[in-house]
Amino acid sequence: MKKVSWMTKDQMINSTLIVGFFAVLVSVFLFILDFGLTRFVKILFDIEIG
């Protein structure tokens, strides 16, 4: 290996914040999708869940 280029502290903080933001964004999207599909199935089959 020749030379390893490490990120600076600012780059590391920015990358961490971006990853955290997208993790929260995907989590919220999946929650809404799950909630919506659950409601849809309940209406479609006219059943009580929970």
TORMARGU-916917 format. One record per residue (C-alpha): residue number from 1; residue in three letters; chain; x, y, z. Coordinates in steps of 0.2 Angstrom, whole numbers, plus 5000, padded with zeros to 4 digits. Example, Ala and Ser with C-alpha at 12.3 -4.5 7.8 and 13.67 -1.06 7.14 Angstrom:
<pt num="1" residu="ALA" chaine="A" X="5062" Y="4978" Z="5039"/>
<pt num="2" residu="SER" chaine="A" X="5068" Y="4995" Z="5036"/>
END
This chain:
<pt num="1" residu="MET" chaine="A" X="5000" Y="5000" Z="5000"/>
<pt num="2" residu="LYS" chaine="A" X="5006" Y="5017" Z="4996"/>
<pt num="3" residu="LYS" chaine="A" X="4998" Y="5031" Z="5006"/>
<pt num="4" residu="VAL" chaine="A" X="4982" Y="5030" Z="5016"/>
<pt num="5" residu="SER" chaine="A" X="4971" Y="5046" Z="5015"/>
<pt num="6" residu="TRP" chaine="A" X="4961" Y="5048" Z="5031"/>
<pt num="7" residu="MET" chaine="A" X="4946" Y="5060" Z="5033"/>
<pt num="8" residu="THR" chaine="A" X="4948" Y="5075" Z="5043"/>
<pt num="9" residu="LYS" chaine="A" X="4938" Y="5078" Z="5059"/>
<pt num="10" residu="ASP" chaine="A" X="4925" Y="5089" Z="5050"/>
<pt num="11" residu="GLN" chaine="A" X="4923" Y="5077" Z="5036"/>
<pt num="12" residu="MET" chaine="A" X="4920" Y="5063" Z="5048"/>
<pt num="13" residu="ILE" chaine="A" X="4907" Y="5073" Z="5058"/>
<pt num="14" residu="ASN" chaine="A" X="4898" Y="5078" Z="5042"/>
<pt num="15" residu="SER" chaine="A" X="4898" Y="5060" Z="5035"/>
<pt num="16" residu="THR" chaine="A" X="4891" Y="5054" Z="5052"/>
<pt num="17" residu="LEU" chaine="A" X="4878" Y="5066" Z="5052"/>
<pt num="18" residu="ILE" chaine="A" X="4873" Y="5062" Z="5034"/>
<pt num="19" residu="VAL" chaine="A" X="4872" Y="5044" Z="5038"/>
<pt num="20" residu="GLY" chaine="A" X="4862" Y="5047" Z="5054"/>
<pt num="21" residu="PHE" chaine="A" X="4850" Y="5058" Z="5044"/>
<pt num="22" residu="PHE" chaine="A" X="4847" Y="5045" Z="5031"/>
<pt num="23" residu="ALA" chaine="A" X="4845" Y="5031" Z="5043"/>
<pt num="24" residu="VAL" chaine="A" X="4831" Y="5041" Z="5052"/>
<pt num="25" residu="LEU" chaine="A" X="4823" Y="5046" Z="5035"/>
<pt num="26" residu="VAL" chaine="A" X="4823" Y="5027" Z="5030"/>
<pt num="27" residu="SER" chaine="A" X="4816" Y="5022" Z="5047"/>
<pt num="28" residu="VAL" chaine="A" X="4802" Y="5035" Z="5046"/>
<pt num="29" residu="PHE" chaine="A" X="4798" Y="5030" Z="5028"/>
<pt num="30" residu="LEU" chaine="A" X="4797" Y="5011" Z="5033"/>
<pt num="31" residu="PHE" chaine="A" X="4786" Y="5015" Z="5048"/>
<pt num="32" residu="ILE" chaine="A" X="4774" Y="5025" Z="5037"/>
<pt num="33" residu="LEU" chaine="A" X="4774" Y="5011" Z="5024"/>
<pt num="34" residu="ASP" chaine="A" X="4771" Y="4998" Z="5037"/>
<pt num="35" residu="PHE" chaine="A" X="4757" Y="5008" Z="5045"/>
<pt num="36" residu="GLY" chaine="A" X="4749" Y="5011" Z="5028"/>
<pt num="37" residu="LEU" chaine="A" X="4749" Y="4994" Z="5022"/>
<pt num="38" residu="THR" chaine="A" X="4743" Y="4987" Z="5039"/>
<pt num="39" residu="ARG" chaine="A" X="4728" Y="4999" Z="5037"/>
<pt num="40" residu="PHE" chaine="A" X="4725" Y="4994" Z="5019"/>
<pt num="41" residu="VAL" chaine="A" X="4725" Y="4975" Z="5023"/>
<pt num="42" residu="LYS" chaine="A" X="4713" Y="4978" Z="5038"/>
<pt num="43" residu="ILE" chaine="A" X="4701" Y="4988" Z="5026"/>
<pt num="44" residu="LEU" chaine="A" X="4703" Y="4975" Z="5012"/>
<pt num="45" residu="PHE" chaine="A" X="4700" Y="4960" Z="5023"/>
<pt num="46" residu="ASP" chaine="A" X="4688" Y="4969" Z="5035"/>
<pt num="47" residu="ILE" chaine="A" X="4698" Y="4961" Z="5050"/>
<pt num="48" residu="GLU" chaine="A" X="4703" Y="4967" Z="5067"/>
<pt num="49" residu="ILE" chaine="A" X="4721" Y="4966" Z="5071"/>
<pt num="50" residu="GLY" chaine="A" X="4727" Y="4971" Z="5089"/>
END
